[in-house]
Amino acid sequence: MAERIIVVGGGIVGSSAAYRLARRGVSVTLIDRADQGHATAAGAGIVSAGDSFDEPSAWYPLAFRSVAYYPELLASLAEDGIADTGYAVPGGMIIATDDAERQRLAAARRLIGERREAGVANIGELTMLDGADVQKLFPPLAPGTSALHLSGVARVNGRTMRDALQQATRRRGGQVRRAAAELAVDGSRAVGVKAAVGLITADAVILATGAWDDAWAAHLGATVPVAPQRGQILHLDLPGADTDVSRWPVITGPGDPYLLAFPPHRIVSGATREDGTGFDYRVTAGGQAELLAATLTRAPGLAAATVAETRVGFRPFALDRLPVLGRAPGLENVWLATGLGATGLTLGPCVGAMAADMSCGEAPPLDMAPYAPARFQPR
């Protein structure tokens, strides 16, 4: 078993991996260079998989396992004295605004009900709602909106959860460093990473660098195509200091925007999905206009809200839109954990934990072939 492991990347995936290793008693160092545009810091934070319909079929086994992992993670953090994780279960509503969408909503209810019976987590009770009942739960929505309510949908503040994981890692004896790091390789093995302080040696390395691959791409035995997708996410504050929206459900529906409510009076709406932008970290006029128009169409009651900020994050997408999780091609002791796309806050903690376990020699609990980094090699 590896005794010294370095995790490169301090988003939710890398932070989860480091924490898992620290709890195992491994000497772990988490290194992150704090680039602008971390998806974890910008993401909205929906934690749900049972109400997803358009992902590749191989995504669902990992996603269903990931939502079920959260209670285990929260219990571990509580054992380590971490109470503020940013995780809550306000429920969710899949909304419909016309007859065609209402028909699809009925079909969705049947599929989600089947998933609930099969044991998929974060679904809860299913209830069809109309009109005033919908607006009672989320007042800014447009009149006449129908919805399917799922009582078990959760949300998480990515920044708070990331910080909780790193704090718990330190309490378990792990190190967290802010620095640039480059994979150091000797033959078919990594010997550690090169940083400003010199070579930091390790028995194994986990690369959880999100959309950034410059720390490792040149050392792999095959191309692993992961590219950034820019997402601009609108943050609104409701006027009135006594407005606590923390019980409002997560809102999804056909297309964007999704809407989440965070205490005490923050509404998050997103997001743009911009491929081909590279790491251009800007809020654009077009992105802002798109978000505002879509948000106010879906929830006109937000027209008087204050535009607090627009966050920008770079989602890491692999070519086939599936996560990249497993041993790095051509390297015996390097593991990749990236490519989670727009579902990083749903999958991230579980993916990080799985990468940690695999780096310690444990067999994974799922068929990993769909996620293996080597899948991109020519056959």
C-alpha positions in Angstrom: 0.0 0.0 0.0 1.2 3.5 -0.8 2.3 5.4 2.3 2.8 8.8 0.7 0.4 10.2 -1.9 0.1 13.6 -3.5 -3.2 14.9 -4.8 -2.9 17.7 -7.4 -6.0 19.8 -7.7 -7.9 21.4 -4.9 -11.5 21.4 -6.2 -14.1 19.1 -4.7 -12.7 16.0 -6.3 -9.1 16.5 -5.1 -10.2 17.7 -1.7 -12.4 14.6 -1.3 -9.5 12.3 -2.4 -7.1 14.0 0.1 -9.6 13.7 2.9 -10.3 10.0 2.2 -6.6 9.3 2.2 -6.0 11.2 5.4 -8.8 9.1 7.1 -7.0 6.0 5.9 -3.9 7.1 7.7 -1.9 7.8 4.5 0.6 10.7 4.5 -1.2 12.9 2.0 -0.3 16.3 0.5 -2.9 18.3 -1.5 -1.5 20.8 -3.9 -3.4 23.4 -5.8 -2.2 26.5 -7.6 -5.5 28.4 -7.2 -6.3 29.2 -10.8 -9.3 31.4 -11.6 -12.3 29.6 -12.8 -12.4 26.5 -10.5 -15.7 24.7 -11.4 -16.2 23.9 -7.7 -16.1 27.5 -6.7 -18.5 28.6 -9.4 -20.9 25.7 -9.6 -24.5 25.9 -8.5 -24.5 22.7 -6.4 -27.5 20.5 -7.4 -27.0 17.0 -5.8 -29.4 14.8 -7.7 -29.2 12.1 -10.3 -32.6 10.4 -10.3 -34.1 13.3 -12.2 -31.5 13.3 -15.0 -32.5 12.0 -18.4 -30.1 13.2 -21.0 -26.7 11.9 -19.8 -24.8 9.0 -21.5 -26.1 5.7 -20.2 -22.7 4.8 -18.6 -23.0 8.0 -16.5 -25.9 6.7 -14.3 -24.2 3.9 -12.3 -21.5 6.3 -11.1 -24.0 9.1 -10.5 -26.4 7.0 -8.5 -23.6 5.8 -6.3 -22.3 9.4 -5.9 -25.6 10.8 -4.5 -25.8 7.9 -2.1 -22.2 8.6 -0.9 -23.0 12.0 0.5 -24.5 10.8 3.8 -21.4 8.7 4.4 -19.2 11.7 3.8 -21.3 14.0 6.0 -21.1 11.4 8.8 -17.3 11.2 8.5 -16.9 15.0 8.5 -19.1 15.2 11.6 -16.8 12.6 13.3 -14.0 15.0 12.6 -15.8 18.0 14.1 -16.9 19.6 10.8 -20.5 20.8 10.9 -20.6 23.5 8.3 -20.6 21.6 4.9 -23.0 23.6 2.9 -25.2 20.6 2.2 -28.9 20.7 2.6 -32.0 18.9 1.4 -34.6 21.5 0.3 -36.3 19.2 -2.3 -36.6 20.0 -5.9 -39.2 20.8 -8.6 -39.1 19.8 -12.3 -41.3 22.5 -13.8 -43.5 22.7 -16.9 -45.1 25.7 -18.5 -47.0 24.3 -21.5 -49.1 21.2 -22.4 -46.2 19.5 -24.1 -43.9 19.9 -21.1 -46.7 18.7 -18.8 -47.0 15.5 -20.8 -43.3 14.9 -20.5 -43.6 15.6 -16.8 -46.0 12.7 -16.4 -43.5 10.4 -18.2 -40.7 11.7 -16.0 -42.7 10.9 -12.9 -43.0 7.2 -14.0 -39.3 6.9 -14.7 -38.2 8.6 -11.5 -40.6 6.5 -9.6 -39.0 3.4 -11.0 -35.6 4.7 -10.0 -36.8 5.4 -6.5 -38.1 1.8 -6.2 -34.7 0.6 -7.4 -33.1 2.4 -4.5 -31.7 5.6 -6.2 -31.0 8.2 -3.5 -32.1 11.9 -3.3 -35.6 11.4 -4.8 -37.9 11.1 -1.9 -41.7 11.5 -2.3 -43.1 12.5 -5.7 -46.0 14.9 -5.9 -47.6 16.6 -8.9 -48.3 20.3 -8.2 -50.1 23.1 -10.1 -50.4 26.9 -10.0 -50.6 28.3 -6.5 -49.1 25.2 -4.9 -46.0 25.7 -7.1 -45.7 29.4 -6.3 -46.1 28.7 -2.6 -42.9 26.7 -2.7 -41.0 29.0 -5.0 -42.8 32.4 -5.2 -40.9 34.1 -8.0 -42.0 31.4 -10.6 -44.3 32.4 -13.4 -48.0 32.0 -12.8 -49.5 28.8 -14.3 -46.3 26.8 -13.8 -46.8 23.1 -13.1 -44.2 20.9 -11.4 -43.2 17.5 -10.2 -41.9 17.9 -6.6 -39.2 15.5 -5.4 -38.7 15.9 -1.6 -35.2 14.3 -1.5 -33.3 16.6 -3.9 -30.2 18.2 -2.2 -27.9 21.1 -2.9 -24.4 21.9 -1.7 -22.3 25.1 -1.6 -19.2 23.9 -3.4 -16.9 26.4 -1.8 -18.1 25.5 1.7 -17.8 21.7 1.1 -14.4 22.1 -0.4 -13.2 24.1 2.6 -14.7 21.6 5.0 -12.9 18.7 3.3 -9.6 20.5 3.4 -10.0 21.5 7.0 -10.8 17.9 7.9 -7.8 16.7 5.9 -5.5 19.0 8.0 -7.1 17.7 11.2 -6.2 14.2 10.1 -2.6 15.2 9.6 -2.7 15.9 5.9 -1.0 18.9 4.3 -2.7 21.5 2.0 -0.4 23.6 -0.1 -1.0 26.5 -2.6 1.6 26.0 -5.3 2.0 25.0 -8.9 3.0 21.4 -9.4 4.1 19.3 -12.4 4.2 15.5 -12.5 7.7 14.1 -12.2 8.2 10.8 -14.0 11.0 8.3 -14.1 10.2 5.6 -16.7 6.7 4.2 -16.2 6.4 5.6 -12.7 5.8 9.0 -11.1 8.4 9.8 -8.4 6.3 12.7 -7.2 5.7 16.3 -8.4 8.0 19.2 -9.1 7.0 22.4 -7.2 8.7 25.7 -6.3 10.3 24.1 -3.3 11.8 21.3 -5.5 10.8 17.7 -5.9 8.1 16.4 -3.5 8.4 12.6 -3.6 5.5 10.2 -3.3 4.5 6.6 -3.8 1.5 7.6 -6.0 -0.1 10.7 -7.4 -3.7 11.5 -8.0 -4.4 14.2 -10.7 -7.7 15.9 -10.1 -6.9 19.1 -12.0 -10.3 19.6 -13.6 -10.1 21.3 -17.0 -6.4 22.0 -16.7 -4.1 19.2 -18.0 -0.8 21.0 -18.3 0.6 19.3 -15.2 0.4 15.9 -16.7 -0.5 15.8 -20.4 3.0 15.4 -21.7 3.7 12.4 -19.5 0.8 10.1 -20.5 1.1 7.2 -22.8 -2.1 8.3 -24.6 -4.2 11.4 -25.3 -6.9 12.0 -22.7 -9.0 14.8 -24.3 -10.4 17.0 -21.5 -11.4 20.5 -22.5 -12.9 23.5 -20.6 -16.5 24.6 -21.1 -17.1 28.1 -19.7 -20.1 28.5 -17.5 -21.4 31.9 -16.4 -23.7 31.7 -13.4 -25.8 34.5 -12.1 -26.2 35.3 -8.4 -29.1 37.4 -7.3 -30.0 38.8 -3.8 -33.6 39.3 -2.9 -34.3 42.7 -1.3 -35.3 42.6 2.4 -33.0 41.4 5.1 -35.8 39.2 6.6 -36.1 37.1 3.4 -34.8 33.6 4.1 -35.1 31.4 1.0 -33.2 28.4 2.4 -36.3 26.2 2.2 -37.1 27.0 -1.4 -36.7 23.9 -3.6 -34.2 23.5 -6.4 -35.8 24.3 -9.8 -35.1 22.4 -13.0 -37.0 21.9 -16.2 -36.6 21.6 -19.9 -33.3 23.4 -20.7 -31.8 26.2 -18.6 -31.9 28.0 -16.3 -31.9 26.0 -13.1 -32.5 27.9 -10.0 -31.2 27.3 -6.5 -31.8 29.2 -3.2 -29.1 29.6 -0.6 -29.5 31.2 2.8 -30.2 33.8 3.7 -31.5 35.5 0.4 -29.3 34.3 -2.5 -30.8 32.9 -5.7 -28.4 31.2 -8.2 -29.4 30.9 -11.8 -27.4 29.2 -14.6 -25.8 28.6 -16.7 -24.2 29.4 -20.0 -22.6 26.4 -21.7 -19.8 27.8 -23.8 -17.4 25.4 -25.6 -14.3 26.7 -27.4 -13.6 29.6 -25.1 -10.5 28.1 -23.6 -9.7 29.6 -20.2 -11.1 33.1 -21.0 -12.2 34.1 -17.5 -14.7 36.9 -18.2 -18.3 37.8 -17.7 -19.5 38.6 -21.2 -22.4 40.9 -22.2 -23.9 38.1 -24.2 -23.7 35.7 -21.3 -25.2 38.2 -18.9 -28.0 39.0 -21.2 -28.7 35.3 -21.9 -28.9 34.6 -18.1 -31.1 37.5 -17.2 -33.6 36.9 -20.1 -33.9 33.2 -19.3 -34.1 33.7 -15.6 -36.9 36.3 -15.8 -38.9 34.3 -18.3 -38.9 31.3 -15.9 -39.1 33.4 -12.6 -40.5 36.9 -13.4 -40.8 37.5 -9.7 -37.0 38.0 -9.5 -37.1 41.2 -11.6 -36.6 43.3 -8.5 -33.7 41.2 -7.2 -30.2 42.7 -7.0 -27.5 41.4 -9.3 -24.9 40.4 -6.7 -22.3 38.8 -9.0 -21.8 36.5 -11.9 -19.4 33.6 -11.3 -17.3 32.0 -14.1 -16.2 28.4 -14.0 -14.5 26.0 -16.4 -16.3 22.6 -16.5 -14.0 19.8 -17.5 -15.6 17.8 -20.3 -14.1 14.7 -21.9 -14.7 14.0 -25.6 -17.5 11.5 -24.9 -19.0 13.5 -22.0 -18.2 10.8 -19.4 -15.9 11.1 -16.3 -12.3 10.2 -16.6 -11.4 8.0 -13.6 -8.7 5.4 -13.3 -5.0 4.6 -13.9 -3.2 7.0 -16.2 -2.2 5.4 -19.5 1.5 4.4 -19.4 2.0 5.2 -15.7 1.8 2.6 -13.0 1.2 4.8 -10.0 -0.7 7.8 -11.3 -4.5 8.1 -11.2 -6.7 10.5 -13.1 -10.0 11.9 -11.6 -11.5 14.5 -13.9 -14.0 15.1 -16.7 -17.1 15.5 -14.5 -18.5 18.2 -16.8 -21.5 20.0 -15.4 -22.2 17.4 -12.6 -19.0 17.9 -10.6 -20.8 18.8 -7.3 -23.0 15.7 -7.7 -20.2 13.2 -8.6 -17.1 14.9 -7.1 -16.9 13.6 -3.5 -17.5 10.0 -4.6 -15.2 10.2 -7.5 -12.4 11.6 -5.3 -13.0 8.9 -2.7 -12.9 6.2 -5.4 -9.6 7.6 -6.8 -8.1 7.6 -3.3 -9.2 3.9 -2.7 -7.8 2.8 -6.1 -4.5 4.6 -5.4 -4.2 2.4 -2.3 -4.8 -0.8 -4.2 -8.5 -1.3 -3.6 -10.6 -2.7 -6.4 -13.3 -0.3 -7.5 -17.0 -1.0 -6.7 -18.1 -0.5 -10.3 -17.2 -1.6 -13.8 -14.7 1.2 -14.6 -14.3 0.5 -18.3 -16.6 3.4 -19.4 -14.5 5.9 -17.3 -11.0 4.5 -17.9 -8.5 7.1 -19.2 -7.2 4.4 -21.6 -10.5 4.3 -23.5 -9.2 7.1 -25.8 -6.3 5.0 -27.1 -6.6 3.7 -30.7 -7.7 0.1 -30.9 
